[in-house]
Amino acid sequence: MDPVAAVVLGACALFIGFTLLAMFGRPHRSRLFAAWVAMVGFAFLASFIFWKRYQLRMSADPVYYDLQTTPGPHKLVLAKPGLSPGYRIRLVRRADRTFDPDLFAKLGSCQWGITSCEKLALSHHTFEQDGVIECDSEYPDVVLQYEAAPETRKFLEEAAVQVGCPSGFHKSMAQGLQMLNSRLTFFLAGLVLAGFGASVQRRKLRIRPPAGTPPSPPA
């Protein structure tokens, strides 16, 4: 089992124990405090899963970058989307964000390329015939280099760079979202249960007779 998953599982078991102790244990302020700890713990775990869901959803939405058109060499820094394991970079038409083979052919002389060093291996990627560069990368961003010329300036103004996750990541992303949704439901249920346990323990403390009060005589 993954060490992080083992820690989370152990923390959940501890929080559930605190909750049950507050619900069924005798009235005591330490049990109320334990229920509060369980509430904070489940709230933190739910917030973390919610943030991971947001990042994973961000991986599905492509990002678009405009191109500099002044003649000369240019570098465009492309950020990795969300939790994507790599990049799918495509030249598209800026107006409707679709691939235009004619526009791509007119920009073929711009010497497009991405050079990166992955695991001590130097690699260079260029656009394929469908206008796509797809690669896995451990880095949060890559640099797209190209050369602009006066004759390509007009065509660069019509183009944009689309950055998304690799095509094979969509299935893993759907499975990951399903798993995160189930975990989020569990943590939110734990938060509600811990809140109920704190409420029960608080009610017990409220009706408990003050310390030193003698028991009432039998009728």
C-alpha positions, 0 to 999 in steps of 0.5 A: 500500500502507498505510504500516503494512503496508509497514513490517510487510512490510519487518520480516518480510523482514528477520527472515526474512533474519536467520533464514536467515543464522543457519541457513546462515551460518558460525558467529558470535555476531552471527548468533546475535544476529540470530536472537534479534532475529528471534524477538523481532520475530515474537513481538511481531507475533504478540502484536499480532495476538492482541490485535487478534483479542481486540478484534475478538471483543469487538466481537461481544459486546453489553454491557448497562447498567442504568438509573437510575430516580430521577425527573429527567434522567439521562446514561448513558455507553455505551462503544464495543465493541471495534473497532466503527465505531459503535453499535447501542443497543437497549432490552431487557427486563432479565430475558431481554434481549429486545426488548419492544414493550409495555415500549418503549411505556411508556418512550416518554415518557422523551425518549431521545436521543444528541447528538453532533458528528461531523466538525463536524456536530451530530446527534441520534439517538432510538430507532426503533420497533423500539427501536434507535439505530444510528449510526457514530461516531469517538468511544470513547463516547456519552452516552444522555440520558433523563428519568425520572418517578415513573410510569416508574420501575417500567418503567425497573427492568425495562429495560436498554440493550444496546450492540453493533456496527452490524448491517452490521459483522458481515460485515466482522468475519468477514473481519477475523478470517479475515485476522488468523488467517492473519497470526497463523499466519504470524508464529507460523511465523516465530517457530518458524523463527527459533527453529530458526535460533538453535538451528542457529547455537548448535550451530555455535558449540558445535562450532567450534574455539577461535580460535588452534587450529591445524588438525589434521595430515592423516592 
